[in-house]
């Protein structure tokens, strides 16, 4: 175990747990237990007055005058002991690669309530058409070919019916895992017998794509700057493929199912990609509607695919 800089080690940890201890003057107590297996964790200790710590197996006490930040990368998690010349409250946070299956003192009560989860369309439904960047249009002159290209691109992403292709997290608790469900009822009746057939190809996967916001804004700028060369549907389709090729992917079966997401302050846009059956062959993005969890608004909700349109290949 080694001290790190005042801002912590800067690594990414999946799990966090916090608590506090009442330190009695002259008494040494264990504040972080040892673990039998290799763990990578960062320990943050804060108190109002000076205190000392030492790790299990060492006779050396380390005085801490304000706050302490420690990185534990040993062959097994090393236990941490603390003592103080005065009676005081010591607060501690542990961030760790793996599940934290041990207690950290008494639980810290957070005065900030967990926000209700809020997910909204990335593009406002009433803002995509005829509201163009300044380098496409001006007050004095409008290039209507550019307007048409720009609107064609955005028109494939939104509809006035509330079913959109791109979604984003609006309010959430960073680092909290949310469970979502994705469904669809895209079936068609074919033949004289009226056999019901899925529009999404059976045996394939529905892909949940996490698209960096920067990637989407780069695509928007391409449409705005080079709309004169994006003159056909296939050009627009190729730009959409360029976007999806730069996404992280989670999959569920073609019939739908549950998936988990843990949003952080690194903002991503949520897209859904599928493969059509012979009724609509090819790959493409889906339009969805989102329904929040009415039972517990702090948990994930449900996406329903309402339309699938394959990319043009001509």
Helices and strands as residue ranges (DSSP letters): E 2-3, E 15-23, E 29-32, E 41-47, E 51-55, E 62-64, E 67-72, E 80-83, E 88-96, E 118-121, H 144-155, E 167-171, E 177-184, E 187-190, E 195-198, E 205-212, H 213-225, H 233-244, E 247-253, E 257-262, E 268-276, G 278-280, E 282-291, E 302-308
